[in-house]
């Protein structure tokens, strides 16, 4: 659903689902994390987007999700597109 909202340009709906997932007790997988990171690079001026990648990164570190090249690239892309290049190191 996050991806669907993202593709339709419905940023607020996408972020609403992201928020519900992050505060829920649901265990997120790497595909869900990747979609959340993609939503954080949508390019609009929503204040939450600047820190969304960082919040997701924290959740990733706490989880046991497998980190592969595609997944790590999505994380770096999120930081770069939101002007947070220093966090990529």
Secondary structure as GFF3:
##gff-version 3
##sequence-region A 1 89
A	DSSP	alpha_helix	2	7	.	.	.	ID=ss1
A	DSSP	alpha_helix	11	23	.	.	.	ID=ss2
A	DSSP	alpha_helix	30	39	.	.	.	ID=ss3
A	DSSP	alpha_helix	47	62	.	.	.	ID=ss4
A	DSSP	alpha_helix	69	81	.	.	.	ID=ss5
A	DSSP	three_ten_helix	85	88	.	.	.	ID=ss6
###
